[in-house]
Amino acid sequence: MVGTAFKALFLAHAPDGDPKKNRCVIETGKYKLFVVVVKNQEQALEETKNHVKKEGIHSILLCPGFTHKNIAEIQETAGEKVGVYVARGDSPSNQIAMQVMQKEGWFPQK
């Protein structure tokens, strides 16, 4: 189809994420990327449902913070015609990210 962009949604977690404020769209003409930062799985499912219905999303990209259960729920919500992908890093990369996230207070202190 001429003029139809490939549409992807990138969902990321942050403890202070607010999907009403923390969002953007990047468009090239052939690619349209929606980026939304959510605080929890409830918000991720709501954003998934809305973007699939309203925007005709083809692909959903998830940050490493999503669990296998979260991913399964997102796939079920998105439906069979939407690809779901997860960004995962190697061990050194995960350690770098974890150190910064801990320093910035992402995780509650025990």
The first five atom37 places (N, CA, C, CB, O) and aatype in JSON, in Angstrom:
{
  "aatype": [12, 19, 7, 16, 0, 13, 11, 0, 10, 13, 10, 0, 8, 0, 14, 3, 7, 3, 14, 11, 11, 2, 1, 4, 19, 9, 6, 16, 7, 11, 18, 11, 10, 13, 19, 19, 19, 19, 11, 2, 5, 6, 5, 0, 10, 6, 6, 16, 11, 2, 8, 19, 11, 11, 6, 7, 9, 8, 15, 9, 10, 10, 4, 14, 7, 13, 16, 8, 11, 2, 9, 0, 6, 9, 5, 6, 16, 0, 7, 6, 11, 19, 7, 19, 18, 19, 0, 1, 7, 3, 15, 14, 15, 2, 5, 9, 0, 12, 5, 19, 12, 5, 11, 6, 7, 17, 13, 14, 5, 11],
  "atom_mask": [
    [1, 1, 1, 1, 1],
    [1, 1, 1, 1, 1],
    [1, 1, 1, 0, 1],
    [1, 1, 1, 1, 1],
    [1, 1, 1, 1, 1],
    [1, 1, 1, 1, 1],
    [1, 1, 1, 1, 1],
    [1, 1, 1, 1, 1],
    [1, 1, 1, 1, 1],
    [1, 1, 1, 1, 1],
    [1, 1, 1, 1, 1],
    [1, 1, 1, 1, 1],
    [1, 1, 1, 1, 1],
    [1, 1, 1, 1, 1],
    [1, 1, 1, 1, 1],
    [1, 1, 1, 1, 1],
    [1, 1, 1, 0, 1],
    [1, 1, 1, 1, 1],
    [1, 1, 1, 1, 1],
    [1, 1, 1, 1, 1],
    [1, 1, 1, 1, 1],
    [1, 1, 1, 1, 1],
    [1, 1, 1, 1, 1],
    [1, 1, 1, 1, 1],
    [1, 1, 1, 1, 1],
    [1, 1, 1, 1, 1],
    [1, 1, 1, 1, 1],
    [1, 1, 1, 1, 1],
    [1, 1, 1, 0, 1],
    [1, 1, 1, 1, 1],
    [1, 1, 1, 1, 1],
    [1, 1, 1, 1, 1],
    [1, 1, 1, 1, 1],
    [1, 1, 1, 1, 1],
    [1, 1, 1, 1, 1],
    [1, 1, 1, 1, 1],
    [1, 1, 1, 1, 1],
    [1, 1, 1, 1, 1],
    [1, 1, 1, 1, 1],
    [1, 1, 1, 1, 1],
    [1, 1, 1, 1, 1],
    [1, 1, 1, 1, 1],
    [1, 1, 1, 1, 1],
    [1, 1, 1, 1, 1],
    [1, 1, 1, 1, 1],
    [1, 1, 1, 1, 1],
    [1, 1, 1, 1, 1],
    [1, 1, 1, 1, 1],
    [1, 1, 1, 1, 1],
    [1, 1, 1, 1, 1],
    [1, 1, 1, 1, 1],
    [1, 1, 1, 1, 1],
    [1, 1, 1, 1, 1],
    [1, 1, 1, 1, 1],
    [1, 1, 1, 1, 1],
    [1, 1, 1, 0, 1],
    [1, 1, 1, 1, 1],
    [1, 1, 1, 1, 1],
    [1, 1, 1, 1, 1],
    [1, 1, 1, 1, 1],
    [1, 1, 1, 1, 1],
    [1, 1, 1, 1, 1],
    [1, 1, 1, 1, 1],
    [1, 1, 1, 1, 1],
    [1, 1, 1, 0, 1],
    [1, 1, 1, 1, 1],
    [1, 1, 1, 1, 1],
    [1, 1, 1, 1, 1],
    [1, 1, 1, 1, 1],
    [1, 1, 1, 1, 1],
    [1, 1, 1, 1, 1],
    [1, 1, 1, 1, 1],
    [1, 1, 1, 1, 1],
    [1, 1, 1, 1, 1],
    [1, 1, 1, 1, 1],
    [1, 1, 1, 1, 1],
    [1, 1, 1, 1, 1],
    [1, 1, 1, 1, 1],
    [1, 1, 1, 0, 1],
    [1, 1, 1, 1, 1],
    [1, 1, 1, 1, 1],
    [1, 1, 1, 1, 1],
    [1, 1, 1, 0, 1],
    [1, 1, 1, 1, 1],
    [1, 1, 1, 1, 1],
    [1, 1, 1, 1, 1],
    [1, 1, 1, 1, 1],
    [1, 1, 1, 1, 1],
    [1, 1, 1, 0, 1],
    [1, 1, 1, 1, 1],
    [1, 1, 1, 1, 1],
    [1, 1, 1, 1, 1],
    [1, 1, 1, 1, 1],
    [1, 1, 1, 1, 1],
    [1, 1, 1, 1, 1],
    [1, 1, 1, 1, 1],
    [1, 1, 1, 1, 1],
    [1, 1, 1, 1, 1],
    [1, 1, 1, 1, 1],
    [1, 1, 1, 1, 1],
    [1, 1, 1, 1, 1],
    [1, 1, 1, 1, 1],
    [1, 1, 1, 1, 1],
    [1, 1, 1, 1, 1],
    [1, 1, 1, 0, 1],
    [1, 1, 1, 1, 1],
    [1, 1, 1, 1, 1],
    [1, 1, 1, 1, 1],
    [1, 1, 1, 1, 1],
    [1, 1, 1, 1, 1]
  ],
  "atom_positions": [
    [[0.83, -1.18, 0.0], [0.0, 0.0, 0.0], [0.88, 1.25, 0.0], [-0.95, 0.0, 1.22], [1.74, 1.4, 0.87]],
    [[0.69, 2.12, -0.93], [1.45, 3.35, -0.98], [0.94, 4.32, 0.08], [1.37, 3.98, -2.37], [-0.27, 4.48, 0.25]],
    [[1.87, 4.98, 0.79], [1.48, 5.98, 1.78], [1.15, 5.43, 3.15], [0.0, 0.0, 0.0], [0.79, 6.2, 4.05]],
    [[1.26, 4.12, 3.34], [0.97, 3.55, 4.65], [2.26, 3.37, 5.43], [0.22, 2.21, 4.52], [3.16, 2.65, 5.0]],
    [[2.36, 4.02, 6.56], [3.55, 3.92, 7.39], [3.49, 2.66, 8.25], [3.7, 5.16, 8.28], [2.41, 2.2, 8.64]],
    [[4.67, 2.11, 8.54], [4.78, 1.05, 9.53], [4.66, 1.73, 10.88], [6.13, 0.23, 9.39], [5.38, 2.69, 11.15]],
    [[3.77, 1.24, 11.73], [3.5, 1.9, 13.02], [3.93, 1.01, 14.18], [2.0, 2.24, 13.14], [3.52, -0.15, 14.29]],
    [[4.77, 1.58, 15.03], [5.27, 0.84, 16.19], [5.02, 1.65, 17.46], [6.78, 0.53, 16.03], [5.01, 2.88, 17.45]],
    [[4.82, 0.93, 18.55], [4.65, 1.52, 19.88], [5.79, 1.03, 20.76], [3.25, 1.15, 20.51], [5.99, -0.18, 20.89]],
    [[6.55, 1.95, 21.36], [7.58, 1.59, 22.32], [7.05, 1.94, 23.7], [8.94, 2.32, 22.02], [6.73, 3.09, 23.97]],
    [[6.98, 0.94, 24.57], [6.53, 1.14, 25.95], [7.71, 0.95, 26.89], [5.38, 0.17, 26.31], [8.44, -0.04, 26.8]],
    [[7.9, 1.91, 27.79], [8.96, 1.82, 28.79], [8.37, 2.07, 30.17], [10.09, 2.84, 28.49], [7.39, 2.8, 30.32]],
    [[8.97, 1.44, 31.17], [8.57, 1.63, 32.57], [9.45, 2.68, 33.23], [8.65, 0.3, 33.35], [10.64, 2.77, 32.94]],
    [[8.86, 3.47, 34.11], [9.6, 4.36, 35.01], [8.73, 4.55, 36.25], [9.96, 5.75, 34.32], [7.51, 4.64, 36.12]],
    [[9.33, 4.61, 37.44], [8.53, 4.74, 38.65], [7.7, 6.01, 38.69], [9.42, 4.69, 39.86], [6.69, 6.08, 39.39]],
    [[8.1, 7.03, 37.94], [7.34, 8.28, 37.88], [6.71, 8.5, 36.5], [8.24, 9.46, 38.23], [6.35, 9.62, 36.15]],
    [[6.57, 7.42, 35.74], [5.99, 7.51, 34.41], [4.54, 7.96, 34.45], [0.0, 0.0, 0.0], [3.76, 7.52, 35.29]],
    [[4.2, 8.84, 33.54], [2.82, 9.33, 33.4], [2.49, 9.33, 31.92], [2.64, 10.76, 34.04], [2.91, 10.24, 31.2]],
    [[1.74, 8.33, 31.45], [1.48, 8.22, 30.02], [0.73, 9.42, 29.41], [0.7, 6.99, 29.76], [0.75, 9.61, 28.19]],
    [[0.08, 10.2, 30.24], [-0.59, 11.4, 29.71], [0.43, 12.47, 29.34], [-1.6, 11.95, 30.74], [0.21, 13.25, 28.41]],
    [[1.55, 12.52, 30.07], [2.59, 13.53, 29.85], [3.81, 12.99, 29.13], [3.01, 14.13, 31.17], [4.4, 13.67, 28.29]],
    [[4.21, 11.75, 29.45], [5.46, 11.2, 28.96], [5.24, 10.38, 27.69], [6.12, 10.33, 30.03], [5.19, 9.15, 27.72]],
    [[5.1, 11.11, 26.59], [4.83, 10.46, 25.32], [5.29, 11.35, 24.17], [3.32, 10.14, 25.18], [5.41, 12.56, 24.32]],
    [[5.55, 10.72, 23.04], [5.89, 11.48, 21.84], [5.63, 10.6, 20.62], [7.37, 11.97, 21.87], [5.4, 9.39, 20.73]],
    [[5.67, 11.24, 19.46], [5.53, 10.53, 18.19], [6.64, 11.0, 17.28], [4.11, 10.77, 17.55], [6.89, 12.2, 17.15]],
    [[7.31, 10.06, 16.64], [8.35, 10.36, 15.66], [7.87, 9.78, 14.34], [9.75, 9.77, 16.09], [7.51, 8.61, 14.25]],
    [[7.87, 10.61, 13.31], [7.32, 10.2, 12.03], [8.29, 10.51, 10.89], [5.98, 10.9, 11.78], [8.85, 11.6, 10.83]],
    [[8.47, 9.53, 9.99], [9.32, 9.76, 8.83], [8.53, 9.77, 7.53], [10.38, 8.71, 8.76], [9.06, 10.18, 6.5]],
    [[7.32, 9.33, 7.55], [6.53, 9.14, 6.35], [6.28, 7.65, 6.13], [0.0, 0.0, 0.0], [5.16, 7.23, 5.86]],
    [[7.35, 6.86, 6.24], [7.22, 5.41, 6.1], [7.25, 4.7, 7.45], [8.33, 4.87, 5.21], [6.99, 3.49, 7.53]],
    [[7.56, 5.45, 8.51], [7.65, 4.86, 9.85], [7.06, 5.85, 10.84], [9.13, 4.5, 10.22], [7.38, 7.04, 10.81]],
    [[6.21, 5.35, 11.71], [5.62, 6.18, 12.75], [5.82, 5.46, 14.08], [4.09, 6.46, 12.48], [5.29, 4.37, 14.31]],
    [[6.6, 6.1, 14.96], [6.93, 5.51, 16.25], [6.27, 6.29, 17.36], [8.46, 5.46, 16.45], [6.5, 7.49, 17.52]],
    [[5.46, 5.6, 18.13], [4.81, 6.17, 19.31], [5.64, 5.71, 20.52], [3.29, 5.72, 19.43], [5.93, 4.52, 20.65]],
    [[6.0, 6.63, 21.39], [6.78, 6.3, 22.59], [5.96, 6.73, 23.8], [8.19, 7.0, 22.58], [5.52, 7.88, 23.88]],
    [[5.77, 5.81, 24.74], [4.99, 6.11, 25.95], [5.7, 5.51, 27.15], [3.52, 5.55, 25.83], [6.12, 4.35, 27.13]],
    [[5.84, 6.32, 28.21], [6.43, 5.83, 29.47], [5.29, 5.63, 30.47], [7.52, 6.83, 30.03], [4.52, 6.54, 30.75]],
    [[5.21, 4.4, 30.99], [4.15, 4.03, 31.92], [4.74, 3.73, 33.3], [3.36, 2.82, 31.4], [5.93, 3.45, 33.44]],
    [[3.89, 3.78, 34.3], [4.31, 3.48, 35.67], [4.09, 2.02, 36.03], [3.56, 4.37, 36.65], [4.83, 1.45, 36.83]],
    [[3.07, 1.4, 35.41], [2.72, 0.03, 35.8], [2.09, -0.73, 34.63], [1.75, 0.05, 36.99], [1.87, -0.18, 33.55]],
    [[1.81, -2.0, 34.87], [1.26, -2.87, 33.84], [-0.14, -2.45, 33.41], [1.24, -4.3, 34.32], [-0.5, -2.57, 32.24]],
    [[-0.93, -1.96, 34.35], [-2.28, -1.48, 34.02], [-2.22, -0.42, 32.92], [-2.98, -0.92, 35.27], [-2.96, -0.47, 31.94]],
    [[-1.33, 0.54, 33.11], [-1.17, 1.61, 32.13], [-0.64, 1.05, 30.81], [-0.22, 2.71, 32.67], [-1.05, 1.49, 29.74]],
    [[0.28, 0.09, 30.88], [0.83, -0.51, 29.66], [-0.27, -1.2, 28.85], [1.94, -1.52, 30.01], [-0.31, -1.08, 27.62]],
    [[-1.15, -1.91, 29.53], [-2.25, -2.59, 28.84], [-3.22, -1.58, 28.22], [-3.0, -3.52, 29.8], [-3.71, -1.78, 27.11]],
    [[-3.5, -0.51, 28.94], [-4.4, 0.53, 28.43], [-3.8, 1.2, 27.19], [-4.68, 1.59, 29.52], [-4.5, 1.41, 26.2]],
    [[-2.51, 1.52, 27.25], [-1.84, 2.14, 26.09], [-1.82, 1.18, 24.91], [-0.41, 2.56, 26.46], [-2.02, 1.59, 23.77]],
    [[-1.57, -0.1, 25.18], [-1.58, -1.11, 24.12], [-2.94, -1.14, 23.43], [-1.23, -2.51, 24.7], [-3.03, -1.06, 22.21]],
    [[-3.98, -1.27, 24.24], [-5.34, -1.35, 23.69], [-5.68, -0.11, 22.86], [-6.37, -1.51, 24.84], [-6.19, -0.23, 21.75]],
    [[-5.39, 1.06, 23.39], [-5.71, 2.3, 22.69], [-4.93, 2.47, 21.39], [-5.45, 3.49, 23.6], [-5.49, 2.86, 20.38]],
    [[-3.64, 2.17, 21.42], [-2.83, 2.36, 20.22], [-3.18, 1.35, 19.12], [-1.35, 2.25, 20.57], [-3.18, 1.7, 17.94]],
    [[-3.46, 0.11, 19.5], [-3.85, -0.88, 18.5], [-5.17, -0.46, 17.85], [-3.97, -2.29, 19.15], [-5.31, -0.52, 16.63]],
    [[-6.12, -0.04, 18.66], [-7.44, 0.33, 18.15], [-7.41, 1.63, 17.34], [-8.42, 0.46, 19.31], [-7.94, 1.68, 16.23]],
    [[-6.8, 2.68, 17.91], [-6.86, 4.01, 17.3], [-5.81, 4.26, 16.24], [-6.74, 5.03, 18.36], [-6.04, 5.02, 15.3]],
    [[-4.64, 3.62, 16.38], [-3.52, 3.92, 15.49], [-3.18, 2.79, 14.52], [-2.3, 4.25, 16.29], [-2.41, 2.98, 13.58]],
    [[-3.74, 1.62, 14.75], [-3.43, 0.49, 13.87], [-1.99, 0.02, 13.99], [0.0, 0.0, 0.0], [-1.33, -0.23, 12.98]],
    [[-1.5, -0.09, 15.22], [-0.12, -0.48, 15.48], [0.19, -1.85, 14.88], [0.14, -0.5, 17.0], [-0.62, -2.77, 14.95]],
    [[1.39, -1.96, 14.28], [1.85, -3.23, 13.71], [2.8, -3.96, 14.65], [2.53, -3.0, 12.38], [2.9, -5.19, 14.61]],
    [[3.5, -3.19, 15.5], [4.56, -3.76, 16.31], [4.63, -3.03, 17.65], [5.91, -3.69, 15.58], [4.46, -1.81, 17.71]],
    [[4.88, -3.79, 18.72], [5.07, -3.2, 20.05], [6.45, -3.6, 20.55], [3.94, -3.65, 21.05], [6.79, -4.78, 20.57]],
    [[7.23, -2.61, 20.95], [8.57, -2.82, 21.49], [8.51, -2.53, 22.99], [9.64, -1.91, 20.78], [7.97, -1.51, 23.4]],
    [[9.05, -3.43, 23.8], [8.98, -3.29, 25.25], [10.38, -3.15, 25.85], [8.25, -4.48, 25.87], [11.32, -3.8, 25.39]],
    [[10.5, -2.31, 26.88], [11.77, -2.18, 27.59], [12.02, -3.46, 28.39], [11.76, -0.93, 28.54], [11.1, -4.25, 28.58]],
    [[13.25, -3.67, 28.85], [13.57, -4.9, 29.58], [12.81, -5.09, 30.89], [15.02, -4.92, 29.87], [12.79, -6.19, 31.43]],
    [[12.17, -4.04, 31.42], [11.47, -4.14, 32.7], [10.2, -4.97, 32.67], [0.0, 0.0, 0.0], [9.65, -5.27, 33.74]],
    [[9.72, -5.36, 31.51], [8.5, -6.16, 31.43], [8.82, -7.63, 31.71], [7.84, -6.0, 30.04], [9.76, -8.18, 31.14]],
    [[8.03, -8.24, 32.58], [8.2, -9.66, 32.89], [7.56, -10.52, 31.8], [7.58, -10.0, 34.28], [6.84, -10.01, 30.94]],
    [[7.83, -11.82, 31.85], [7.22, -12.73, 30.87], [5.7, -12.68, 30.96], [7.73, -14.18, 31.09], [5.01, -12.71, 29.94]],
    [[5.18, -12.6, 32.18], [3.73, -12.51, 32.38], [3.19, -11.21, 31.77], [3.37, -12.59, 33.89], [2.16, -11.22, 31.1]],
    [[3.89, -10.09, 32.01], [3.49, -8.8, 31.43], [3.44, -8.89, 29.91], [4.46, -7.68, 31.86], [2.49, -8.43, 29.27]],
    [[4.48, -9.5, 29.34], [4.59, -9.61, 27.88], [3.42, -10.42, 27.33], [5.93, -10.25, 27.47], [2.82, -10.05, 26.32]],
    [[3.1, -11.52, 27.99], [1.98, -12.36, 27.55], [0.66, -11.59, 27.59], [1.88, -13.63, 28.44], [-0.16, -11.7, 26.68]],
    [[0.45, -10.79, 28.64], [-0.77, -9.99, 28.75], [-0.83, -8.93, 27.65], [-0.85, -9.31, 30.14], [-1.89, -8.67, 27.09]],
    [[0.31, -8.33, 27.34], [0.35, -7.32, 26.27], [0.06, -7.98, 24.93], [1.72, -6.61, 26.24], [-0.69, -7.43, 24.12]],
    [[0.66, -9.15, 24.68], [0.41, -9.86, 23.42], [-1.07, -10.21, 23.3], [1.27, -11.13, 23.34], [-1.66, -10.05, 22.23]],
    [[-1.66, -10.69, 24.38], [-3.09, -11.03, 24.35], [-3.94, -9.79, 24.08], [-3.51, -11.69, 25.68], [-4.9, -9.85, 23.31]],
    [[-3.61, -8.69, 24.7], [-4.35, -7.44, 24.51], [-4.19, -6.91, 23.09], [-3.89, -6.38, 25.52], [-5.14, -6.41, 22.49]],
    [[-2.97, -7.02, 22.55], [-2.69, -6.49, 21.21], [-3.35, -7.32, 20.12], [-1.18, -6.44, 20.96], [-3.79, -6.77, 19.11]],
    [[-3.43, -8.62, 20.3], [-4.02, -9.49, 19.29], [-2.99, -10.14, 18.4], [0.0, 0.0, 0.0], [-1.8, -9.8, 18.43]],
    [[-3.45, -11.08, 17.61], [-2.58, -11.91, 16.78], [-1.91, -11.17, 15.64], [-3.36, -13.03, 16.23], [-0.91, -11.66, 15.11]],
    [[-2.41, -10.03, 15.24], [-1.86, -9.32, 14.08], [-0.82, -8.27, 14.46], [-2.97, -8.66, 13.32], [-0.38, -7.49, 13.61]],
    [[-0.42, -8.25, 15.74], [0.57, -7.28, 16.21], [1.78, -8.05, 16.76], [-0.04, -6.33, 17.3], [1.63, -8.92, 17.62]],
    [[2.96, -7.71, 16.27], [4.18, -8.33, 16.78], [4.59, -7.68, 18.09], [0.0, 0.0, 0.0], [4.46, -6.46, 18.24]],
    [[5.07, -8.48, 19.04], [5.53, -7.95, 20.32], [6.99, -8.37, 20.51], [4.63, -8.46, 21.51], [7.33, -9.55, 20.41]],
    [[7.85, -7.38, 20.79], [9.28, -7.6, 20.91], [9.78, -7.02, 22.23], [10.04, -6.97, 19.72], [9.21, -6.05, 22.74]],
    [[10.83, -7.6, 22.8], [11.36, -7.14, 24.07], [12.85, -6.83, 23.91], [11.14, -8.19, 25.19], [13.6, -7.64, 23.38]],
    [[13.26, -5.65, 24.37], [14.68, -5.28, 24.37], [15.34, -5.95, 25.56], [14.87, -3.72, 24.42], [14.89, -5.79, 26.69]],
    [[16.39, -6.69, 25.31], [17.14, -7.35, 26.39], [18.62, -7.08, 26.17], [16.84, -8.89, 26.43], [19.1, -7.07, 25.03]],
    [[19.34, -6.87, 27.26], [20.77, -6.62, 27.16], [21.56, -7.82, 27.67], [0.0, 0.0, 0.0], [20.99, -8.75, 28.25]],
    [[22.87, -7.79, 27.45], [23.73, -8.83, 28.0], [24.01, -8.49, 29.47], [25.06, -8.95, 27.18], [23.59, -7.45, 29.97]],
    [[24.72, -9.37, 30.16], [24.95, -9.19, 31.6], [25.66, -7.88, 31.94], [25.76, -10.35, 32.12], [25.2, -7.18, 32.85]],
    [[26.75, -7.51, 31.26], [27.39, -6.23, 31.58], [26.45, -5.03, 31.36], [28.65, -6.05, 30.74], [26.43, -4.1, 32.16]],
    [[25.69, -5.06, 30.29], [24.74, -3.98, 30.02], [23.67, -3.89, 31.09], [24.09, -4.17, 28.66], [23.3, -2.8, 31.53]],
    [[23.16, -5.04, 31.52], [22.15, -5.06, 32.57], [22.7, -4.5, 33.88], [21.65, -6.5, 32.8], [21.99, -3.78, 34.59]],
    [[23.95, -4.81, 34.2], [24.56, -4.31, 35.43], [24.72, -2.79, 35.39], [25.92, -4.98, 35.65], [24.49, -2.11, 36.39]],
    [[25.11, -2.26, 34.24], [25.25, -0.81, 34.08], [23.9, -0.13, 34.32], [25.79, -0.46, 32.67], [23.8, 0.82, 35.09]],
    [[22.88, -0.63, 33.65], [21.54, -0.04, 33.79], [21.05, -0.15, 35.23], [20.55, -0.74, 32.83], [20.5, 0.81, 35.76]],
    [[21.24, -1.3, 35.87], [20.76, -1.53, 37.23], [21.43, -0.57, 38.21], [21.03, -2.98, 37.65], [20.76, -0.03, 39.1]],
    [[22.73, -0.35, 38.05], [23.44, 0.56, 38.95], [22.87, 1.98, 38.87], [24.94, 0.59, 38.61], [22.66, 2.62, 39.89]],
    [[22.61, 2.45, 37.67], [22.06, 3.79, 37.5], [20.64, 3.86, 38.05], [22.07, 4.19, 36.01], [20.29, 4.83, 38.73]],
    [[19.84, 2.86, 37.78], [18.47, 2.85, 38.26], [18.42, 2.82, 39.78], [17.72, 1.64, 37.68], [17.6, 3.52, 40.38]],
    [[19.28, 2.02, 40.42], [19.33, 1.98, 41.88], [19.75, 3.33, 42.44], [20.29, 0.88, 42.37], [19.16, 3.82, 43.41]],
    [[20.76, 3.93, 41.84], [21.25, 5.24, 42.28], [20.16, 6.3, 42.19], [22.47, 5.66, 41.45], [20.08, 7.19, 43.03]],
    [[19.33, 6.21, 41.18], [18.27, 7.19, 40.95], [16.98, 6.88, 41.72], [17.97, 7.26, 39.48], [15.99, 7.59, 41.56]],
    [[16.98, 5.81, 42.55], [15.84, 5.52, 43.41], [14.68, 4.82, 42.74], [0.0, 0.0, 0.0], [13.54, 4.99, 43.17]],
    [[14.95, 4.05, 41.71], [13.88, 3.33, 41.01], [13.26, 2.24, 41.86], [14.42, 2.74, 39.73], [12.09, 1.89, 41.67]],
    [[14.03, 1.7, 42.8], [13.57, 0.54, 43.55], [13.39, 0.93, 45.02], [14.57, -0.64, 43.41], [14.25, 1.59, 45.59]],
    [[12.28, 0.51, 45.63], [12.05, 0.85, 47.04], [13.13, 0.23, 47.93], [10.64, 0.37, 47.5], [13.59, -0.89, 47.69]],
    [[13.54, 0.98, 48.94], [14.52, 0.49, 49.91], [13.86, -0.48, 50.86], [15.17, 1.66, 50.69], [12.72, -0.29, 51.26]],
    [[14.57, -1.52, 51.21], [14.03, -2.53, 52.13], [14.42, -2.22, 53.54], [14.5, -3.94, 51.75], [14.06, -2.95, 54.46]]
  ]
}
